[in-house]
Amino acid sequence: MGIAVTLCLRPRALSLSLSIFSFTEACFSTKEKPILYYCFLPEEKNMAATIEELTINYEEDGQQLVKETGKVVLSKGAWTTIIYRYNNWKPALEAYDKDMYTIRRYQKKNGEYMPKSKFNISSAKQAQQIVDALSDWLSVEEGK
């Protein structure tokens, strides 16, 4: 029995996660000691210490691939929720694509905000359906 430790960068989430897996020697073709898999965030991609530092802007090789165009903080505290408006770079068009939206949850731990979950709103139609559903539910609540 052994332990394998995996550190992995989730694409565009800018977070490191630590996973520990138990395994038996039968899992490997050779009977070696546990293996360490790892990858590191580039130095400039440090975790945010304040809500103002939280962003979904993402750059690679000098090209901004995700451009944050709006940010609204929905809740603050140990668990913070933010909705972002953003655009993705489309290399074929050499331009940014349509507006998109995402809701992100962060947990503040050891003085840094760590991404914990996200919900991407896939289209303007879906965004409007969410607005309509919440508006209907809130109007019913107000009428009680």
N, C-alpha and C positions, 0 to 999 in steps of 0.2 A: 504494500500500500504506500502511496506517495502523494505528494501535492504538486500540482502545476499552477503557477501563478501567471495570469495573463493580464497585461495592461494594454488597453486598446483605445484608440481614438475613434470616436463615432463621427462619421462624415458630417462636416459642417456644424456639429453640435459643440465642438470645442470643449469636450470633456474627457477626462480620463476615468476609466472604471477599473476596478480591481476585482478579479474573479478568481476564486480558488476552487479547483476541481479535485475530487478524490478519484483515484484510478488504481487498477491493479496492473501488475506487470503484463498481464495478458493483453492489455490495450495496445502495447507496442510490439513492433517486430523484433526489437532488440531489448534486452533487459538492462536499460540504462537508468541512471538517476533521474529524478524529475527534471523537466525542461522548463526554462524560463523564456516566455515569449514577451516581447515588449516593443513599444514604440513610444516616442516622446513628442509632446507638443513643441513646435518651434518656440524659441524664447519669447518672441513678440506676442504669442497667443496665451498669455497668462490669464488665470481666472479673474473674474471681476470681484472687487472688494466692495463696490457700491452699486446701487441700482442704476445710477447714471452711466456707469461703465458697461453695463450689459448691452449687448448689441448682437444682431445677426449678420452684420456686415462680414463679408468673407472675400479675401483676396488670395489669388494664387498666381505666381510668376508675374507679379506686377499688374495683373488684370483683376479688377473688382468683379467677382462672379455673382455675389449677392449684394444688392444695394438696399439698405434699410431706408425707407422713405417716410415712415411714421412709427410712433411708439407711444402707447398709452399704458400706464401702470394701473392694473386693476386691483391689486392688493399688495401690501407691503408686510414685512415681518420676516419670521424664520422661513416662511413659505411665501414666495413672491410670484404673482401672476402678471404677465405682460402680453398684450396683443401688439403685433407688429404688422406694418404694411411694408412690402418689399417688392423688388423686381429682380429677376434672374437675367444674367447676361446670356444672349444667344449668339454664339460665334458666327453661325451661318448668316445671320442678319446684321452682324456687327452693331447690335443695339440691344437695349434692355427690352424684355418682354412685358406683358400686361401686369397690372397690379395683382399681387397675391397677398394672402394674409395667413398669419400663424399665431397661435396662442401657446406661450411657453410658461412652464412652471419651473421655478428654481428653489433650491433649498440652501439656506445660508448655514454653512458648517465651517468651523475653524476660521471664521472671518472672510470666507469666500463663497460666492454664489455658484452652486453646481447645478447644471441643467438636469432635471429629473423627468420631465415629460413634455410632449409637444403635440399639438393638433394643427395640421395644415388644412386650411380651407381651400378647397380645390378650384373654386370658380366664383365669379361674382354672383351667379345664380344661387350657389350654396350659401354664400354670405348673406344674401337677401332672405333666404329661407330661415336662417338662424335668427336674423333680426325680426322677421315676421312672427316666428314661433314665440320668441321672448316677449315681443310686444303683446301678443294675444294673451299669454299667460299672466303678464303683469297687469293688463287691463282687467282680467278676471279677478286677480288678487285685490286690486283697488276697489272693485265693486262689492267685495264682501263686507 
